[in-house]
Amino acid sequence: MRDNPGSAAWLVGGDFNVILDAEEKKGGRAFTLGEAMEFRQFINEANLTDVGFSGARFTWCNNRHGRARIWKRLDRILVNEGFFDTGMSLAVSHLAQESSDHAPLLLSLLTRLDTKPRSFRFLNVWTRHEDFLSMVQASWEQPCAGSPLQVLCCKLKRLRGTIRDWSRRVFGNIFQTVRNKEEEVRLAEVRVESDDSDAARVHLHLAKGQLRAALRVEELFWKQKAWVRNGQGEWVESDEGIGAEAVRYFEGLFTAQRPPSSSELLQHIPTLLTDEENDFLEQFPSEMEIRSAVFAMDGESAPGPDG
């Protein structure tokens, strides 16, 4: 990375276990420039840029009390100059610390809004709520007129709407709920940074507990959708089966037979140019040819990525 390989876009990020200046630390011994000398040299030689962040100021805390507590910004994302030429917009968010002493980093690129209508999908996590069965029973027991088939269709259609309304009230948008709880934890962490009282710490622990509950609902949602097919085309649902299929897939991927190299294929390509024509194509262009090509360009246009 220090050699800055090529001009292609790339980034590096994570826990660097070092800070750049005194603003990235709170508590403990005073910061000295010598601590960041090697890290600053690495960033300069690799021509990298810190993309910044939103959220809490620090990403690590030793979780001690009183004067022993130390906060630092140890985690960051660095990008090279080629990344800015891609036209992509990268944003880094410091999420709430949940089960680690480090805050996770969320990288966000371009997003789009999906306005297509969504079909009704039953979520297994609904059945874990204590009010679910009583809500279904109350909806199903309401009478419907018509033939038996019409009654069935009427009750199913009504139950679908009832479940949707109930889920909207009880669960809401499970992904937005997680983001809201993460924001509550972040605000609680910011409060603890300046207020080390028992009330502030209790509020932080309560917010983290609510975040864990929201993350559990989100985990159950993705667990329901994470199905895998085995080699025979059958659905695999168990954790052991999914793990076995992952091992089988990557074993086959990395133990596949080596494809023929490009040099071995050249003998099957017919020769269309003579040696004289090939030598002519490999000649460097003259200054006059370069000048003619440049002055033939549209004066109001700019070259693209390929020149």
Buried (B, 14 or more C-beta within 10 A) or exposed (E): EEEBEEEEBBBBBEEBEBBBEEEBBBBBEEBEEEBBEEBBEBBEEBEBBEBEBEBBBBBBBEEEEEEEBBBBBBBBBBBBEBBEEEEEEBEBBBBBBBEEEBBBBBEEEEEEEEEEEEEEEEBEBBEEBEEBEEBBEEBEEEEBEEEEEEEEEBBEEBBEEBBEEBBEEEBEEBEEBBBBBBBBBBBBBBBBBEEEEEEBBEBBEEBBEBBEEBBEBBEBBEEBEEEBEBEEEEEBEEEEBBEBBEEEEEEEEEEEEEEEEEEEEEEEEEEEEEEEEEEEEEEEEEEEEEEEEEEEEEEEEEEEEEE
